Structures are given as C-alpha cells and as structure tokens.
Amino acid sequence: MIETFITIGNVLKKIRESRNLMLQDVATQTDINFTLLSRIETGKRLPTKEQIERLSVFYNYNKKELLKILISDKIFDEVKRYTAIDISLEALQLAEEKIKYQAYLFPRYEIEDNINLESRRYIGNKAKLTDWIMQVIDKETTDVKSFVDVFSGTASVAKKAMKKYKKVIINDILYSNYIIYQAFFKLENWNKNKLTKLLHYYNSINANKLQDNYFSENFGNKFFEYNIAKKIGFIREDIEKLKKDLKNKEYNILLSSLIYSMDKVANTVGHFDAYIKKPIRKTNFQVKLIKTEDFKGVEIYRKDANELARKITADIAYIDPPYNSRQYSRFYHLYETLVKWDKPKLYGVALKPKPENMSKYCTVKAKEMFRDLVQNLNVKYLVVSYNNTYKSKSKSSENKIKLEEINQILNEVGNTKVFEQPHRFFNTGKTDFVNHKEFLFLTKKYE
Ligand SMILES: C[S@@+](CC[C@H](N)C(=O)[O-])C[C@H]1O[C@@H](n2cnc3c(N)ncnc32)[C@H](O)[C@@H]1O
C-alpha cells in the first residue's frame, strides 16, 4: 500500500531515478540542501512551493502536477489526525464545496488567455484586411493626425489606426458595440484582480443548481445549450446587481467579456438571425476576460453615421457601411438585449425584440445617405471599403449601392483612386461569391 502511495516524496524520487541522477547532483543543481532533499524524498519533510518550482524547472516536469500532489499531501496530513474517517471525509467534502463556490475568495487567481478584440465573429469584419487597408492609407495620405471609423463594427480597423494616429474616433449604432469600445479602449482605472476573482466565481458555478431566468427561458436550447443559457442569464443579472459597486470601465469589461465568451459557444453560424436546428452539444462555458487596449486619444460615439458626420472633424474618415438589406441590429439583437437588459418581449423563431436602430444604409435610401455622408464629413481624406457581393444569388445579400455608383458619388467630392484585393469572407453558405474582391476607394476631398 505504502509503496504505491502517491506522495510528493515518492514522486520526486521516481523522477530523479528515471533520469539516473544522484541525490547529490540534484541538490547541487537546484541549490536545495542535500539532507533536506533526502528528507523530502523519504517523506519526513514537505517541500515548499518555491522548492517545487525549482525542482520542476530542473526536471522539466509539470509544476502544476507536483503542486497538486504537494497540496494533497498537506490535506491528508491534516485530516489523518482525526480518527473518525467520516469526519475527515465530510470535512473534505465541505472544503471541496468551498473551493467550488467561493473560489472568488482566492486572492491571486489568474485567468489565462485574455480575449483579443478581433476574436469575435462579426459579419463584414475587416480583421483580416487591416494590414492592407493601413498600407494603402499610409502610401496615399500625408500629414494625418486623426482618424474616424464611422461604422466601426468590431473596431478592428480603428484599433490598427490607434498604432499610427494621435486621435481615433469610433462610432456604431449598436448598444453592444458601444459598450465593447468603452471596455477595450477607454482610458479609465479598473481593478483586474477584482474582475478576475469575480469571473473565477462565475466559472465555478454549477449551472444545474441555478434557477431558470429570462435568458434561459427565451434562448435555452436554441441559441445556447440550456445550462449555458441559464448561466449567462444568472451572470448578466448578477453584473446588474453589482453595477453600483463597479466603475464604468469594470461594468463594460464584464459585459464585453461575457459577449466575447458567449460567441465561442453560441449555436449559430456567427449571428443571431437564426440558430442551428440540430441538438446542441454540451460544452464547457467559461467567461474569460477581454484584453483591453487603452488608448488616450479615443473618442467613442453611438450615433447615426450621418449625424456624426455633422459633429466631428478628422483628417481621415474610414467608411465601411452595411451594403445589403440585412440589418446589424437584427443580426446581433441578442447582444443588444443582453446589454440593455430591459428584458423585452421577443418575437418570431429567432426571438428578436421590436426593431430598433434600423439603418437606412440597408434600404433603398442607401445611395442618398452615402452621398449625404461623404459631402458632410469634414475630413481631408475619405477611405471607403466595398466588396462586390451585388452579383450574389441571394436577394438579401445584394448590394444596395453599386460599385460604379460609389465611384461616381466619391468623384463628386474629390479625386478618387480604387484599390482591390481578393478576399474570402464570411457568409452562411447560401451565396456563391465567385471572384469575390475587396475594394478600397481613397478620395482626397476638394478643399
Ligand atoms: C460592415 S460593418 C463594419 C465592419 C467593421 N469595419 C469591422 O471591421 O468590424 C457596418 C457597421 O455599421 C453599423 N451601422 C449600420 N448603420 C449605421 C448607421 N446608420 N450609423 C452608424 N453605424 C451604422 C452596423 O452596426 C455595423 O457594425
């Protein structure tokens, strides 16, 4: 029995012997006293965490594994003092519950792998094109200090612009995007340790023990696996309860971390116009913290683009509007509902609230709006993204403005050059985009 007992001493001895090392060699190399090391291997002493660290480096052995054995030795040492085995076992069970449910009390817990801004499924996002876009801009413009991304979406282009320009203005009509921008970019103090502990607590909750809530009742087993939906609903409610004790930045970071983490387990092809009609696989849902990108020169708006144009000035305006009839506020209604948390009545198979923030760029008015926008933007350069999806087979993917029309409207306000790049982009499979190309118009506005 004792022979097979997994103790830290036994394990360290086995590792050493498997490497054909003498105790003296290890002692010298790790700077741990020979006698002490011998006592550790024979179980007369327990190593410190620091000694475990050194041994794991020296043996190139998994540190977590060694720590786990050490902690189990310590627990065992403690409980074996009590003769009644049932007391020991019950104490262990209680300790396990404490670890699971009150883990947020642990002071230095780290959630690894923070989530990047680009790590999000979003229709029409330009994350893969930002290098090309910025290269073109770099080559074609001079004396630029400020940049406005009028239809920011994920803000991947704006983030890139922050590496170059002093001031970057971000804007989108969606509430969820507005929250996300503040979370990622707004320069405000926040307590990472506090949020990490809170997420650790959320991640330790057993969803089976949670009650049904607005989120699970509406979206459970549709957009999310039932227990995951319950957990999301619980977390959202809890964040709202905590709001009064949180800084704005902390509140926004929590909501954004929830959105980015939800995206990883959503039962969709990347938007909430529909969910996949197959049984949903049970997966592990973990909320991870977003990786913030604080930027001193950021200005953030949630305005209609044409209204914004009349309010701000910048050197460059980057314009990437929706080009077809499919409304972003309908694609991402679930995040809008989550962020606003006004628990609206929902309609239809895709459980959408009443329409809000409907964009004129998705209607027959698109051309008129675009002309009004480029005329009213008080900037030196206009940079417009466009892709040739208007040849697509699906009606809803057809572009509201044609390539030639964009060209013509831009030429009315300045000298315009066109750049192009092949690009495979996000679609749900219905549309066959042959020769799909991404265009970039660069217009130097007339004085
Ligand atoms: C093609 S996406 C932009 C994608 C973005 N460049 C990226 O890399 O993620 C268009 C964005 O415009 C926003 N939008 C639509 N109509 C708008 C309007 N009238 N004013 C402001 N934003 C609008 C949508 O919510 C959507 O996020």
The ligand as a MOL file (V3000), in Angstrom:
LIG
                    3D

  0  0  0     0  0            999 V3000
M  V30 BEGIN CTAB
M  V30 COUNTS 27 29 0 0 0
M  V30 BEGIN ATOM
M  V30 1 C -19.7540 46.3700 -42.3750 0
M  V30 2 S -19.9500 46.6550 -40.6590 0 CHG=1
M  V30 3 C -18.4240 47.3770 -40.2310 0
M  V30 4 C -17.3680 46.3650 -40.0070 0
M  V30 5 C -16.0910 46.9350 -39.4170 0
M  V30 6 N -15.3260 47.6730 -40.3590 0
M  V30 7 C -15.2280 45.8230 -38.8200 0
M  V30 8 O -14.0730 45.6300 -39.2120 0
M  V30 9 O -15.7510 45.1130 -37.9430 0 CHG=-1
M  V30 10 C -21.0730 48.0070 -40.6050 0
M  V30 11 C -21.3700 48.5520 -39.2140 0
M  V30 12 O -22.1410 49.7500 -39.3620 0
M  V30 13 C -23.0810 49.8400 -38.3040 0
M  V30 14 N -24.1480 50.7310 -38.8070 0
M  V30 15 C -25.1370 50.4560 -39.6830 0
M  V30 16 N -25.8390 51.5660 -39.9740 0
M  V30 17 C -25.2880 52.5750 -39.2770 0
M  V30 18 C -25.5520 53.9470 -39.1730 0
M  V30 19 N -26.5470 54.4970 -39.8450 0
M  V30 20 N -24.7770 54.6970 -38.3690 0
M  V30 21 C -23.7700 54.1320 -37.6600 0
M  V30 22 N -23.4610 52.8220 -37.7200 0
M  V30 23 C -24.2010 52.0550 -38.5220 0
M  V30 24 C -23.5050 48.4040 -38.0630 0
M  V30 25 O -23.9870 48.2260 -36.7540 0
M  V30 26 C -22.1960 47.6370 -38.3320 0
M  V30 27 O -21.4900 47.3980 -37.1510 0
M  V30 END ATOM
M  V30 BEGIN BOND
M  V30 1 1 1 2
M  V30 2 1 2 3
M  V30 3 1 2 10
M  V30 4 1 3 4
M  V30 5 1 4 5
M  V30 6 1 5 6
M  V30 7 1 5 7
M  V30 8 2 7 8
M  V30 9 1 7 9
M  V30 10 1 10 11
M  V30 11 1 11 12
M  V30 12 1 11 26
M  V30 13 1 12 13
M  V30 14 1 13 14
M  V30 15 1 13 24
M  V30 16 1 14 15
M  V30 17 1 14 23
M  V30 18 2 15 16
M  V30 19 1 16 17
M  V30 20 1 17 18
M  V30 21 2 17 23
M  V30 22 1 18 19
M  V30 23 2 18 20
M  V30 24 1 20 21
M  V30 25 2 21 22
M  V30 26 1 22 23
M  V30 27 1 24 25
M  V30 28 1 24 26
M  V30 29 1 26 27
M  V30 END BOND
M  V30 END CTAB
M  END
